[in-house]
């Protein structure tokens, strides 16, 4: 056994039995009769494998991002590692105390106060009373719920639940910290605070973190390793960047989606930076190229392309319209394509969406909303002490303007030299 191993998983599988009800009943009498009949015939079940023969190792100090589509088995994996759910088959070895935050309100009693639940939740996570006493002030300060400390948590919002639960889990001083997407419930400021705490736990204390998120920019910024789950199986384990790249490649391609068209148009191919995908990750300030190939079953009216950029809140950021890019109104037939090239991705790190449409003089003749999803990742600019701009800081704004920044001193060099000379230096100079 390696002393650097934090956890080891071998052949892990989890099966659930799903019962099938052959007929629905609107009346109580019908349901009762059906229940009596079912006593004499076996219930039909379907076996569903949430996890299927998953094996991997995680080293101490690693921050592992667990990614995959909804239903891939991410939350099931974390519940098994947290010992909330028993696996069907397989072996797990954990080398150290585990702290976890999986669901809002887990470990809380709604009728107890925040103060009482700190002790209850801490005990569930394995803390002794004297440990909780020692960490109590730090937990309350981190959660920022001091005003409501003696209020029953059933009156807390979901965000306040998360604040208190994460504060307890983070101050447990675990060797392994497991966090599901529950952080998305909190406000942006507190999410940034939690992500910073996880970064400190791993970098300064050498602890291990497993983190599930659909925010690819956060995964890249926070994690050094990654796990990609697909239909309950481990598709890839490696560096965070390699896992994110593979996840983008495996995402559904928008060309397979039927979009709205009034003239028999369909999208047959979509590429982002040369890769056929609708979900991609790009680095801040790097070039971006989007290419769409369409097919018309009959000649179109005279039309022009339009690309609309917006964020996850549907706030429109920019529109790129054909005539402004020297692409005039014209008719199209058969296969044709449009290529949009950006010399620099100036939108700050985050998730963005692109709508594409073909418009004639008055109406849209083809519409592909959110046909492209882009995750913009932070990068380390030359001379910067850390990745800039950090996704965990909200004060950078929305985009970085193309600019040149220079600095000039208004004091001539000789006068500047004289201005900083101290009286002692002056006296020595006279001697």
C-alpha beads as a LAMMPS data file, in Angstrom:
LAMMPS data file: protein, C-alpha beads

431 atoms
430 bonds

1 atom types
1 bond types

-500.0 500.0 xlo xhi
-500.0 500.0 ylo yhi
-500.0 500.0 zlo zhi

Masses

1 110.0

Atoms # bond

1 1 1 0.000 0.000 0.000
2 1 1 1.367 3.385 -1.007
3 1 1 1.530 5.963 1.803
4 1 1 0.492 8.607 -0.754
5 1 1 -2.832 6.904 -1.529
6 1 1 -5.968 8.709 -0.339
7 1 1 -8.556 6.254 -1.630
8 1 1 -8.712 3.178 -3.812
9 1 1 -11.770 1.842 -5.660
10 1 1 -11.875 -1.589 -7.299
11 1 1 -14.727 -3.139 -9.296
12 1 1 -17.369 -0.839 -7.815
13 1 1 -20.935 -1.463 -8.993
14 1 1 -24.321 -0.323 -7.757
15 1 1 -27.601 -1.858 -8.927
16 1 1 -31.151 -0.703 -8.280
17 1 1 -34.353 -2.641 -8.884
18 1 1 -37.059 -0.618 -10.628
19 1 1 -40.598 -1.965 -10.251
20 1 1 -42.933 -1.732 -13.231
21 1 1 -46.598 -1.062 -12.703
22 1 1 -48.511 -2.519 -15.607
23 1 1 -51.674 -0.451 -15.132
24 1 1 -52.664 2.759 -13.379
25 1 1 -55.954 2.928 -11.486
26 1 1 -58.183 5.934 -10.934
27 1 1 -60.327 4.401 -8.199
28 1 1 -59.351 3.079 -4.788
29 1 1 -61.422 -0.077 -5.291
30 1 1 -59.650 -0.866 -8.556
31 1 1 -56.247 -0.353 -6.920
32 1 1 -57.233 -2.627 -4.003
33 1 1 -58.389 -5.407 -6.334
34 1 1 -55.192 -5.129 -8.346
35 1 1 -53.104 -5.284 -5.167
36 1 1 -54.864 -8.511 -4.119
37 1 1 -54.187 -10.052 -7.521
38 1 1 -50.516 -9.082 -7.291
39 1 1 -50.177 -11.132 -4.117
40 1 1 -50.399 -14.253 -6.250
41 1 1 -48.095 -13.232 -9.099
42 1 1 -44.523 -11.963 -8.982
43 1 1 -43.801 -8.269 -9.343
44 1 1 -41.975 -7.296 -12.522
45 1 1 -38.640 -5.561 -11.944
46 1 1 -35.966 -4.016 -14.116
47 1 1 -32.345 -3.932 -12.960
48 1 1 -30.629 -0.571 -13.409
49 1 1 -26.861 -0.227 -12.990
50 1 1 -26.022 3.235 -11.701
51 1 1 -22.340 2.225 -11.512
52 1 1 -20.730 -0.568 -13.495
53 1 1 -17.268 -1.967 -12.600
54 1 1 -15.604 1.342 -11.701
55 1 1 -11.947 1.251 -10.584
56 1 1 -9.554 4.132 -9.853
57 1 1 -7.046 5.508 -7.342
58 1 1 -6.770 9.011 -5.906
59 1 1 -3.547 10.286 -4.357
60 1 1 -3.255 12.541 -1.316
61 1 1 -3.426 16.232 -2.193
62 1 1 -5.280 15.676 -5.487
63 1 1 -8.332 17.774 -6.314
64 1 1 -10.435 15.524 -8.537
65 1 1 -13.271 16.847 -10.678
66 1 1 -15.956 14.234 -11.383
67 1 1 -17.784 15.129 -14.597
68 1 1 -20.401 13.523 -16.807
69 1 1 -23.910 14.036 -18.084
70 1 1 -26.973 13.822 -15.829
71 1 1 -27.532 10.198 -14.845
72 1 1 -23.904 9.191 -15.430
73 1 1 -23.513 7.998 -11.817
74 1 1 -21.588 10.910 -10.275
75 1 1 -23.785 11.431 -7.219
76 1 1 -24.118 7.684 -6.661
77 1 1 -20.326 7.378 -6.608
78 1 1 -19.965 10.146 -4.024
79 1 1 -22.723 8.659 -1.827
80 1 1 -20.926 5.303 -1.800
81 1 1 -17.575 6.945 -1.020
82 1 1 -19.286 8.850 1.813
83 1 1 -20.684 5.535 3.109
84 1 1 -24.269 6.748 2.794
85 1 1 -25.098 4.019 0.259
86 1 1 -23.731 0.476 0.178
87 1 1 -22.270 -0.785 -3.121
88 1 1 -23.662 -3.914 -4.770
89 1 1 -20.183 -5.225 -5.543
90 1 1 -16.657 -3.915 -5.314
91 1 1 -14.153 -2.695 -2.744
92 1 1 -13.369 0.772 -1.397
93 1 1 -10.376 1.679 0.753
94 1 1 -10.319 5.114 2.380
95 1 1 -7.114 6.285 4.030
96 1 1 -8.303 9.071 6.307
97 1 1 -11.320 10.853 7.750
98 1 1 -14.021 11.755 5.204
99 1 1 -16.139 14.918 5.206
100 1 1 -18.951 15.249 2.695
101 1 1 -21.570 17.714 1.511
102 1 1 -23.988 16.006 -0.856
103 1 1 -27.533 17.307 -0.429
104 1 1 -29.125 20.393 1.085
105 1 1 -30.066 19.719 4.705
106 1 1 -28.247 16.383 5.010
107 1 1 -27.604 15.722 8.697
108 1 1 -29.821 18.587 9.860
109 1 1 -32.901 18.268 12.056
110 1 1 -35.446 20.904 11.017
111 1 1 -36.715 21.564 14.560
112 1 1 -33.253 22.116 16.046
113 1 1 -31.514 25.476 15.949
114 1 1 -28.474 26.258 13.874
115 1 1 -26.311 25.995 17.001
116 1 1 -27.710 22.571 17.892
117 1 1 -27.374 21.344 14.319
118 1 1 -23.697 22.296 14.220
119 1 1 -23.106 19.822 17.032
120 1 1 -25.452 17.236 15.502
121 1 1 -23.949 17.489 12.015
122 1 1 -20.417 17.531 13.384
123 1 1 -21.118 14.367 15.359
124 1 1 -22.537 12.649 12.264
125 1 1 -19.358 13.591 10.378
126 1 1 -17.198 12.105 13.125
127 1 1 -16.165 15.144 15.191
128 1 1 -15.848 14.943 18.972
129 1 1 -17.568 17.596 21.090
130 1 1 -14.288 19.238 22.073
131 1 1 -13.330 19.451 18.390
132 1 1 -16.635 21.153 17.601
133 1 1 -16.150 23.510 20.551
134 1 1 -12.713 24.439 19.236
135 1 1 -13.997 25.043 15.692
136 1 1 -17.378 26.529 16.618
137 1 1 -16.504 30.202 16.171
138 1 1 -14.726 29.520 12.871
139 1 1 -17.746 27.566 11.585
140 1 1 -20.188 30.337 12.482
141 1 1 -17.913 33.013 11.036
142 1 1 -17.510 31.101 7.750
143 1 1 -21.230 30.342 7.417
144 1 1 -22.212 33.970 8.155
145 1 1 -25.373 32.881 10.009
146 1 1 -24.555 34.242 13.475
147 1 1 -27.755 36.317 13.529
148 1 1 -29.886 33.175 13.013
149 1 1 -27.827 30.800 15.124
150 1 1 -30.625 30.167 17.639
151 1 1 -33.374 29.925 15.001
152 1 1 -34.719 26.477 13.976
153 1 1 -33.202 25.518 10.621
154 1 1 -36.641 24.745 9.191
155 1 1 -36.910 28.511 8.809
156 1 1 -33.587 28.688 6.928
157 1 1 -33.461 29.165 3.172
158 1 1 -31.733 26.494 1.076
159 1 1 -28.768 28.846 0.713
160 1 1 -28.438 29.187 4.493
161 1 1 -28.597 25.391 4.833
162 1 1 -25.686 25.087 2.410
163 1 1 -23.667 27.772 4.179
164 1 1 -23.939 26.001 7.516
165 1 1 -23.459 22.478 6.129
166 1 1 -20.354 23.387 4.112
167 1 1 -18.863 25.294 7.041
168 1 1 -19.201 22.230 9.288
169 1 1 -17.835 19.837 6.630
170 1 1 -14.882 22.105 5.773
171 1 1 -13.893 22.658 9.414
172 1 1 -14.029 18.956 10.233
173 1 1 -10.401 18.921 9.018
174 1 1 -11.000 15.791 6.920
175 1 1 -8.266 14.062 4.972
176 1 1 -10.831 13.598 2.158
177 1 1 -13.476 16.234 1.364
178 1 1 -16.343 15.186 -0.933
179 1 1 -18.589 17.897 -2.386
180 1 1 -21.504 17.450 -4.801
181 1 1 -23.185 20.175 -6.881
182 1 1 -25.049 21.403 -3.813
183 1 1 -22.870 24.537 -3.828
184 1 1 -24.841 25.793 -6.816
185 1 1 -27.688 26.576 -4.405
186 1 1 -25.656 29.288 -2.657
187 1 1 -25.105 32.809 -3.895
188 1 1 -22.110 33.629 -6.081
189 1 1 -20.115 35.248 -3.290
190 1 1 -20.469 32.223 -1.027
191 1 1 -19.708 29.805 -3.891
192 1 1 -16.446 31.672 -4.440
193 1 1 -15.726 31.497 -0.716
194 1 1 -16.309 27.719 -0.676
195 1 1 -14.173 27.152 -3.759
196 1 1 -11.392 29.177 -2.187
197 1 1 -11.663 27.078 0.977
198 1 1 -11.403 23.854 -1.043
199 1 1 -8.355 25.234 -2.828
200 1 1 -6.733 26.096 0.508
201 1 1 -7.562 22.676 1.958
202 1 1 -5.756 20.924 -0.899
203 1 1 -2.828 23.273 -1.532
204 1 1 -1.947 24.307 2.023
205 1 1 -3.068 21.321 4.075
206 1 1 -2.395 18.597 1.482
207 1 1 -5.910 17.178 1.807
208 1 1 -7.830 15.392 -0.982
209 1 1 -10.967 16.831 -2.594
210 1 1 -13.550 15.122 -4.847
211 1 1 -15.780 17.671 -6.527
212 1 1 -18.798 17.182 -8.806
213 1 1 -19.792 20.117 -11.012
214 1 1 -21.227 20.950 -14.422
215 1 1 -19.280 24.222 -14.461
216 1 1 -16.291 23.259 -16.575
217 1 1 -14.441 26.529 -15.983
218 1 1 -14.535 25.932 -12.221
219 1 1 -13.403 22.306 -12.635
220 1 1 -10.418 23.381 -14.729
221 1 1 -9.474 26.160 -12.320
222 1 1 -9.861 24.121 -9.129
223 1 1 -8.933 20.549 -10.099
224 1 1 -5.666 18.947 -11.202
225 1 1 -7.193 15.508 -11.915
226 1 1 -10.481 14.358 -13.388
227 1 1 -12.854 11.411 -13.718
228 1 1 -15.295 11.116 -16.622
229 1 1 -18.326 8.894 -16.028
230 1 1 -20.544 7.719 -18.888
231 1 1 -23.619 5.553 -18.251
232 1 1 -22.204 4.373 -14.939
233 1 1 -18.805 3.402 -16.313
234 1 1 -15.465 5.151 -15.921
235 1 1 -14.687 6.460 -19.402
236 1 1 -11.455 8.287 -18.558
237 1 1 -9.186 9.114 -15.637
238 1 1 -6.376 11.619 -16.063
239 1 1 -5.509 15.289 -15.910
240 1 1 -8.421 17.722 -15.570
241 1 1 -7.717 19.180 -19.016
242 1 1 -7.673 15.775 -20.749
243 1 1 -10.920 14.760 -19.053
244 1 1 -12.648 18.036 -19.957
245 1 1 -11.517 17.746 -23.578
246 1 1 -12.882 14.205 -23.794
247 1 1 -16.146 15.275 -22.143
248 1 1 -16.571 18.014 -24.753
249 1 1 -15.973 15.525 -27.585
250 1 1 -18.567 13.104 -26.187
251 1 1 -21.250 15.793 -25.758
252 1 1 -24.203 15.595 -28.134
253 1 1 -23.533 17.260 -31.477
254 1 1 -26.082 19.909 -32.359
255 1 1 -26.244 18.716 -35.950
256 1 1 -28.268 15.769 -34.654
257 1 1 -30.959 18.115 -33.295
258 1 1 -33.891 19.221 -35.422
259 1 1 -34.120 22.991 -35.377
260 1 1 -36.962 25.177 -36.587
261 1 1 -37.044 25.996 -40.283
262 1 1 -39.773 27.339 -42.540
263 1 1 -38.083 26.423 -45.848
264 1 1 -36.732 22.874 -45.450
265 1 1 -33.314 23.733 -43.958
266 1 1 -31.389 21.497 -41.594
267 1 1 -28.074 21.691 -39.770
268 1 1 -25.878 18.771 -40.842
269 1 1 -22.521 19.634 -39.258
270 1 1 -21.216 21.859 -36.484
271 1 1 -17.583 22.354 -35.504
272 1 1 -15.883 24.393 -32.797
273 1 1 -12.168 24.933 -33.409
274 1 1 -12.151 22.068 -35.894
275 1 1 -13.826 19.529 -33.579
276 1 1 -17.346 18.299 -34.346
277 1 1 -19.133 19.169 -31.124
278 1 1 -21.681 21.596 -29.720
279 1 1 -20.040 21.914 -26.290
280 1 1 -16.466 23.121 -26.141
281 1 1 -13.927 24.708 -23.842
282 1 1 -11.638 27.559 -24.878
283 1 1 -8.963 29.502 -23.058
284 1 1 -9.407 33.169 -22.284
285 1 1 -7.958 35.400 -25.051
286 1 1 -7.464 32.421 -27.402
287 1 1 -8.914 32.366 -30.967
288 1 1 -12.291 30.728 -31.581
289 1 1 -13.724 29.402 -34.836
290 1 1 -17.293 28.155 -35.267
291 1 1 -18.406 26.491 -38.507
292 1 1 -21.940 25.424 -39.415
293 1 1 -22.878 23.376 -42.472
294 1 1 -26.518 23.495 -43.569
295 1 1 -28.475 21.714 -46.276
296 1 1 -31.451 23.147 -48.163
297 1 1 -33.937 20.882 -49.896
298 1 1 -35.090 23.852 -52.026
299 1 1 -33.661 27.307 -52.767
300 1 1 -33.972 29.669 -49.818
301 1 1 -35.221 33.259 -49.945
302 1 1 -32.540 35.937 -49.864
303 1 1 -31.201 35.768 -46.336
304 1 1 -28.210 36.513 -44.088
305 1 1 -26.693 34.701 -41.077
306 1 1 -26.814 36.051 -37.535
307 1 1 -24.943 34.874 -34.417
308 1 1 -26.214 35.968 -31.012
309 1 1 -24.089 35.535 -27.867
310 1 1 -25.648 35.379 -24.391
311 1 1 -24.782 34.160 -20.927
312 1 1 -26.453 31.512 -18.762
313 1 1 -29.012 34.085 -17.593
314 1 1 -30.063 34.829 -21.191
315 1 1 -28.469 38.288 -21.043
316 1 1 -27.637 39.202 -24.637
317 1 1 -23.956 40.079 -24.975
318 1 1 -23.493 40.643 -28.701
319 1 1 -24.975 40.054 -32.148
320 1 1 -22.911 39.461 -35.272
321 1 1 -24.995 40.149 -38.371
322 1 1 -24.051 39.204 -41.932
323 1 1 -24.051 42.623 -43.672
324 1 1 -21.787 44.016 -40.950
325 1 1 -19.295 41.277 -41.816
326 1 1 -19.496 41.771 -45.620
327 1 1 -21.923 38.852 -46.080
328 1 1 -24.878 40.227 -48.032
329 1 1 -28.387 38.868 -48.638
330 1 1 -28.389 35.948 -51.070
331 1 1 -30.188 32.685 -51.872
332 1 1 -28.729 29.302 -50.910
333 1 1 -29.328 25.819 -52.291
334 1 1 -27.898 22.373 -51.531
335 1 1 -25.091 22.379 -48.943
336 1 1 -23.552 25.623 -47.740
337 1 1 -21.634 26.781 -44.675
338 1 1 -20.861 29.764 -42.479
339 1 1 -17.652 30.223 -40.510
340 1 1 -17.347 32.716 -37.657
341 1 1 -13.780 33.470 -36.532
342 1 1 -12.782 35.430 -33.438
343 1 1 -9.154 36.461 -33.113
344 1 1 -9.456 36.606 -29.319
345 1 1 -12.002 35.342 -26.794
346 1 1 -12.373 38.457 -24.660
347 1 1 -15.327 37.259 -22.585
348 1 1 -14.176 36.521 -19.047
349 1 1 -14.185 32.908 -17.786
350 1 1 -17.644 31.387 -17.522
351 1 1 -20.328 29.657 -19.568
352 1 1 -21.742 31.234 -22.726
353 1 1 -24.223 30.202 -25.420
354 1 1 -24.543 31.048 -29.102
355 1 1 -27.785 31.211 -31.070
356 1 1 -27.598 30.935 -34.850
357 1 1 -30.290 31.987 -37.289
358 1 1 -30.867 32.788 -40.955
359 1 1 -33.090 35.802 -41.489
360 1 1 -34.714 37.221 -44.580
361 1 1 -35.966 40.787 -44.813
362 1 1 -38.550 40.318 -42.054
363 1 1 -38.465 36.845 -40.456
364 1 1 -36.240 34.010 -39.295
365 1 1 -36.253 31.197 -41.848
366 1 1 -33.979 28.984 -39.711
367 1 1 -33.373 29.105 -35.962
368 1 1 -30.870 27.107 -33.876
369 1 1 -31.026 28.475 -30.307
370 1 1 -28.074 27.631 -28.066
371 1 1 -26.516 25.474 -30.765
372 1 1 -23.082 26.115 -29.211
373 1 1 -22.109 26.122 -25.545
374 1 1 -18.680 27.519 -24.664
375 1 1 -16.805 27.306 -21.391
376 1 1 -14.142 30.000 -21.205
377 1 1 -11.221 28.990 -18.975
378 1 1 -8.878 31.312 -17.070
379 1 1 -5.218 31.452 -18.095
380 1 1 -2.005 32.753 -16.561
381 1 1 -1.080 35.922 -18.426
382 1 1 2.636 36.818 -18.767
383 1 1 3.902 38.312 -15.541
384 1 1 0.709 37.557 -13.588
385 1 1 1.198 35.839 -10.195
386 1 1 -1.818 33.550 -10.774
387 1 1 -4.417 32.623 -13.342
388 1 1 -6.117 35.760 -14.622
389 1 1 -8.876 36.478 -14.518
390 1 1 -9.840 34.129 -11.736
391 1 1 -13.338 32.667 -12.096
392 1 1 -13.702 33.021 -8.347
393 1 1 -13.541 36.822 -8.403
394 1 1 -16.523 38.804 -9.615
395 1 1 -14.868 42.217 -9.824
396 1 1 -13.334 41.805 -13.297
397 1 1 -16.634 42.473 -15.053
398 1 1 -17.933 40.702 -18.146
399 1 1 -15.189 41.117 -20.732
400 1 1 -11.675 42.399 -21.179
401 1 1 -11.405 45.222 -23.675
402 1 1 -8.604 45.156 -26.218
403 1 1 -6.231 47.708 -24.766
404 1 1 -2.662 48.902 -24.203
405 1 1 -1.626 50.071 -20.738
406 1 1 1.515 52.166 -20.215
407 1 1 2.958 54.036 -17.239
408 1 1 5.120 57.183 -17.295
409 1 1 6.803 59.065 -14.504
410 1 1 6.133 62.809 -14.417
411 1 1 9.395 63.508 -12.537
412 1 1 12.647 63.713 -14.589
413 1 1 15.107 60.970 -13.610
414 1 1 17.676 63.354 -12.025
415 1 1 15.030 65.205 -9.984
416 1 1 13.526 61.865 -8.938
417 1 1 16.931 60.704 -7.735
418 1 1 17.383 63.917 -5.782
419 1 1 13.917 63.725 -4.286
420 1 1 14.542 60.365 -2.644
421 1 1 17.940 61.217 -1.176
422 1 1 17.742 61.327 2.605
423 1 1 19.410 63.979 4.828
424 1 1 21.979 61.368 5.902
425 1 1 22.966 60.740 2.267
426 1 1 23.196 64.500 1.726
427 1 1 25.536 64.865 4.729
428 1 1 27.726 62.030 3.522
429 1 1 27.854 63.574 0.088
430 1 1 29.124 66.893 1.528
431 1 1 31.893 65.129 3.443

Bonds

1 1 1 2
2 1 2 3
3 1 3 4
4 1 4 5
5 1 5 6
6 1 6 7
7 1 7 8
8 1 8 9
9 1 9 10
10 1 10 11
11 1 11 12
12 1 12 13
13 1 13 14
14 1 14 15
15 1 15 16
16 1 16 17
17 1 17 18
18 1 18 19
19 1 19 20
20 1 20 21
21 1 21 22
22 1 22 23
23 1 23 24
24 1 24 25
25 1 25 26
26 1 26 27
27 1 27 28
28 1 28 29
29 1 29 30
30 1 30 31
31 1 31 32
32 1 32 33
33 1 33 34
34 1 34 35
35 1 35 36
36 1 36 37
37 1 37 38
38 1 38 39
39 1 39 40
40 1 40 41
41 1 41 42
42 1 42 43
43 1 43 44
44 1 44 45
45 1 45 46
46 1 46 47
47 1 47 48
48 1 48 49
49 1 49 50
50 1 50 51
51 1 51 52
52 1 52 53
53 1 53 54
54 1 54 55
55 1 55 56
56 1 56 57
57 1 57 58
58 1 58 59
59 1 59 60
60 1 60 61
61 1 61 62
62 1 62 63
63 1 63 64
64 1 64 65
65 1 65 66
66 1 66 67
67 1 67 68
68 1 68 69
69 1 69 70
70 1 70 71
71 1 71 72
72 1 72 73
73 1 73 74
74 1 74 75
75 1 75 76
76 1 76 77
77 1 77 78
78 1 78 79
79 1 79 80
80 1 80 81
81 1 81 82
82 1 82 83
83 1 83 84
84 1 84 85
85 1 85 86
86 1 86 87
87 1 87 88
88 1 88 89
89 1 89 90
90 1 90 91
91 1 91 92
92 1 92 93
93 1 93 94
94 1 94 95
95 1 95 96
96 1 96 97
97 1 97 98
98 1 98 99
99 1 99 100
100 1 100 101
101 1 101 102
102 1 102 103
103 1 103 104
104 1 104 105
105 1 105 106
106 1 106 107
107 1 107 108
108 1 108 109
109 1 109 110
110 1 110 111
111 1 111 112
112 1 112 113
113 1 113 114
114 1 114 115
115 1 115 116
116 1 116 117
117 1 117 118
118 1 118 119
119 1 119 120
120 1 120 121
121 1 121 122
122 1 122 123
123 1 123 124
124 1 124 125
125 1 125 126
126 1 126 127
127 1 127 128
128 1 128 129
129 1 129 130
130 1 130 131
131 1 131 132
132 1 132 133
133 1 133 134
134 1 134 135
135 1 135 136
136 1 136 137
137 1 137 138
138 1 138 139
139 1 139 140
140 1 140 141
141 1 141 142
142 1 142 143
143 1 143 144
144 1 144 145
145 1 145 146
146 1 146 147
147 1 147 148
148 1 148 149
149 1 149 150
150 1 150 151
151 1 151 152
152 1 152 153
153 1 153 154
154 1 154 155
155 1 155 156
156 1 156 157
157 1 157 158
158 1 158 159
159 1 159 160
160 1 160 161
161 1 161 162
162 1 162 163
163 1 163 164
164 1 164 165
165 1 165 166
166 1 166 167
167 1 167 168
168 1 168 169
169 1 169 170
170 1 170 171
171 1 171 172
172 1 172 173
173 1 173 174
174 1 174 175
175 1 175 176
176 1 176 177
177 1 177 178
178 1 178 179
179 1 179 180
180 1 180 181
181 1 181 182
182 1 182 183
183 1 183 184
184 1 184 185
185 1 185 186
186 1 186 187
187 1 187 188
188 1 188 189
189 1 189 190
190 1 190 191
191 1 191 192
192 1 192 193
193 1 193 194
194 1 194 195
195 1 195 196
196 1 196 197
197 1 197 198
198 1 198 199
199 1 199 200
200 1 200 201
201 1 201 202
202 1 202 203
203 1 203 204
204 1 204 205
205 1 205 206
206 1 206 207
207 1 207 208
208 1 208 209
209 1 209 210
210 1 210 211
211 1 211 212
212 1 212 213
213 1 213 214
214 1 214 215
215 1 215 216
216 1 216 217
217 1 217 218
218 1 218 219
219 1 219 220
220 1 220 221
221 1 221 222
222 1 222 223
223 1 223 224
224 1 224 225
225 1 225 226
226 1 226 227
227 1 227 228
228 1 228 229
229 1 229 230
230 1 230 231
231 1 231 232
232 1 232 233
233 1 233 234
234 1 234 235
235 1 235 236
236 1 236 237
237 1 237 238
238 1 238 239
239 1 239 240
240 1 240 241
241 1 241 242
242 1 242 243
243 1 243 244
244 1 244 245
245 1 245 246
246 1 246 247
247 1 247 248
248 1 248 249
249 1 249 250
250 1 250 251
251 1 251 252
252 1 252 253
253 1 253 254
254 1 254 255
255 1 255 256
256 1 256 257
257 1 257 258
258 1 258 259
259 1 259 260
260 1 260 261
261 1 261 262
262 1 262 263
263 1 263 264
264 1 264 265
265 1 265 266
266 1 266 267
267 1 267 268
268 1 268 269
269 1 269 270
270 1 270 271
271 1 271 272
272 1 272 273
273 1 273 274
274 1 274 275
275 1 275 276
276 1 276 277
277 1 277 278
278 1 278 279
279 1 279 280
280 1 280 281
281 1 281 282
282 1 282 283
283 1 283 284
284 1 284 285
285 1 285 286
286 1 286 287
287 1 287 288
288 1 288 289
289 1 289 290
290 1 290 291
291 1 291 292
292 1 292 293
293 1 293 294
294 1 294 295
295 1 295 296
296 1 296 297
297 1 297 298
298 1 298 299
299 1 299 300
300 1 300 301
301 1 301 302
302 1 302 303
303 1 303 304
304 1 304 305
305 1 305 306
306 1 306 307
307 1 307 308
308 1 308 309
309 1 309 310
310 1 310 311
311 1 311 312
312 1 312 313
313 1 313 314
314 1 314 315
315 1 315 316
316 1 316 317
317 1 317 318
318 1 318 319
319 1 319 320
320 1 320 321
321 1 321 322
322 1 322 323
323 1 323 324
324 1 324 325
325 1 325 326
326 1 326 327
327 1 327 328
328 1 328 329
329 1 329 330
330 1 330 331
331 1 331 332
332 1 332 333
333 1 333 334
334 1 334 335
335 1 335 336
336 1 336 337
337 1 337 338
338 1 338 339
339 1 339 340
340 1 340 341
341 1 341 342
342 1 342 343
343 1 343 344
344 1 344 345
345 1 345 346
346 1 346 347
347 1 347 348
348 1 348 349
349 1 349 350
350 1 350 351
351 1 351 352
352 1 352 353
353 1 353 354
354 1 354 355
355 1 355 356
356 1 356 357
357 1 357 358
358 1 358 359
359 1 359 360
360 1 360 361
361 1 361 362
362 1 362 363
363 1 363 364
364 1 364 365
365 1 365 366
366 1 366 367
367 1 367 368
368 1 368 369
369 1 369 370
370 1 370 371
371 1 371 372
372 1 372 373
373 1 373 374
374 1 374 375
375 1 375 376
376 1 376 377
377 1 377 378
378 1 378 379
379 1 379 380
380 1 380 381
381 1 381 382
382 1 382 383
383 1 383 384
384 1 384 385
385 1 385 386
386 1 386 387
387 1 387 388
388 1 388 389
389 1 389 390
390 1 390 391
391 1 391 392
392 1 392 393
393 1 393 394
394 1 394 395
395 1 395 396
396 1 396 397
397 1 397 398
398 1 398 399
399 1 399 400
400 1 400 401
401 1 401 402
402 1 402 403
403 1 403 404
404 1 404 405
405 1 405 406
406 1 406 407
407 1 407 408
408 1 408 409
409 1 409 410
410 1 410 411
411 1 411 412
412 1 412 413
413 1 413 414
414 1 414 415
415 1 415 416
416 1 416 417
417 1 417 418
418 1 418 419
419 1 419 420
420 1 420 421
421 1 421 422
422 1 422 423
423 1 423 424
424 1 424 425
425 1 425 426
426 1 426 427
427 1 427 428
428 1 428 429
429 1 429 430
430 1 430 431
